[in-house]
C-alpha cells in the first residue's frame, strides 16, 4: 500500500462548462484536507486550480503552490496558500511538484493538465517513480482519453501492464482510498538494457 501524505492535483485554469467539474474538484480537495493529506498544485488562483486550493484551505488543509516567475508576474498566483514557491520555468515547476508529491491526480482541465498527467504517467512507465497516477473522471470527462489509452493497447503501442497503472475514478471520496490501496506494479520496459 502507498503512504499518501501529499497529492499533486493537476487542474484546469478554467472552471469548465459544467458545475459538476468544480463540485467534484472541491469535494476531492476537501477529502484530502479532512484526511490530513496535503495538496501540491500549480499555484494559480483561477479556474479549477483555484477551486482545489480554496476548498482544501477552507477545510484547514495544507496547500503548496508551485508557479513559474512568468505567471506570478502576471498576477496569476494564489496569495492565500500555506506555501507558495516561485520557480524559473515550467520544467522546474513540474519537477518540484513531482518531488513533493506521493501521488498524482488530474481533475478536469485542458492541454496543460493533460500534458502534466501524461508526463508523470510516462515516468511511471519508465520506472522513474512508483507513485500512483489517477484521473478524477467527472461525468465521463476523460472517457475519450481512457478510450485512447485502451486503443493504444489494442494497437500495440501501450502494454496492458502500463495501461493498468492509470487509475480512473469518478467518485472524489473513493479516489483517495484507491490511491492508498495502490500497489506499485512491476515495470515492464519497452527497451531492453543496452538497446539503442
N, C-alpha and C positions, 0 to 999 in steps of 0.2 A: 504494500500500500504506500501511497505517496504522502509525505508530510507537506501539507499545503499551508504555508504561513503568509504568502503573498501571491496574488493572482494578477497577471498582466491582462488588462482589458483593452482590446483594440476596438475602437468605436468611431462612428462617423462624426464629422464636424457639422453635419446636417442632422435634423431630427427625423427626416423621412416623412412620408405622406400618411402614415397610419399611426394613430395614437398608441397602438399596441407596441410599437418599437420602443418608445420612451418608457412605457409602463413596464415592460419586461426587463429592460436595461436597469431601471431603477430598482425593481424587485430583486434582481440578481445582486446589485451593489449593496442593497440593504441586508441581504442574507450574508454576504461576505462580512460586512461590518458587525452584524449581530453575532457572528461566529468568531470574531476576533481575527479575521483574515484581512490583511492589508491589501489595498488596491494600488497597482502601479499602472499608469496610463500616460497618454501623450501630453498632458499638461494644459490642454485647451479648455476654454470656458463655453464654447459654442456647441450646439447640436447634442448628439448622444454622449459625446465626451463630457460636456458639462453636466448632463443628466446623471451620468455614472458618478462623477466626483461629488456633486451636490447630495445625491441620495446616500452615499457612503458617509459623508461628513455629517449629515443630519442624524445619522444613526450612531454617531460617535466613533466612526471608523478612522483608520489611518489611510491617507491618500497621498501618494508620491507622484508628482507630475514631472515628466522629462520633456523639455521643449527646446528646440534649436533657437539660437540667438535671433535668426531672421524672423521667426514667428513671434518671439517675445517683443521684438522691436515694433511689430505691427499691432501690439497691444492685444494679442490673442490669448495670452496666458491667463489662467485662473489664479487670482491673487489670494484665495482663501484656503489653500491647501496646507496639509500638515508639513509637506516638504516639496518645494519647487526647485528643480535643478535645471540650470541653463547650460546647454552644450553647444558645440560649434557647428555640428552638422546633423543631418538626418541619420547618417550611418552611426554616429556616436549615440544618438538618441536610441536607436533600435538595439544597439549592443548593450547599453546600460539598462534598458528595460528588461532585456533577456537575463542579464546578470542578476538583477534584483528580484526576479520572479521565480516561483516554484511551479507555475502552470500558466497557460496562455488560453484566453477565450476571446473570440471575435463575436461581438454583438453586431447587429446590422450596421452597415457602412458602405462606402464606395470603394474606389480603386485603391486608396491609401490603406484602408482596413484590409482589403484583400491581399495587397502586396505584403503587409506585415504578417498576416496569417500564413501565407504560402511560404514566406521565408523561414519562419520557425518550424513549419511542417517539413520543409526540405532539410533543415538542420537535424530534425528528429530522424528522418530517413537515412541521413549520413552518419548517424550515431554521435553527433556533436552534442546532443543532450538527450536525456531520457525523461523529460518532463511532459506531462500531458498537454495536448493541444486539442481545443474544442471549439465548436460552433454553438452559439445560442441561436437556434433556428426559429425565430419568431414568425408564426403564421406561414411557415414554408418559405421565408425569405431566401434561405440558402439552398432550397431544393434543387435549383438548376446547377449550382456548384457541386453539390453532392452527386448529382446525376453525371456531371462531367467526370468527377473522380472515378465513379463506377465504370463509365465508358472507357476511361484510360486503362483501367484494369482489364476490361474485355478486349481492348486493342493491344495489350501487351506493353504499355508504357508505364504502368504502375503495378507493383506487386501487391497481391492481396494483403500480405502482412503489413505493408506500408499503409495501404488504404485503411486498415483496421486501427492504425494509430490515431486517426482523427475521430474524436468523439463528437457525436451530434445529439443535441438535447433541446427540446422545445420548452421544457419547464424550468424556470430560473431556480426554483428551490431544489430541484433534483440535480441540477448541474454540479453544484459543489460536492455533493455526495459521490457523483460519478468521478470527479477529479480526484477525490481522496481514495476511491477504490481502484484507481488506475494502477496497473502492474506494468512496469517498464518492459517492453517487448524485446525479444531477441532481434537484433538488427540484421536484416538481410541486405547485403551490399550488392549493388548492380555491378560495380567494378571490382575485379579481383585485385588483391595487393600486387603491386608491381606492374599492373597493366597500364598501357598508355591511354 
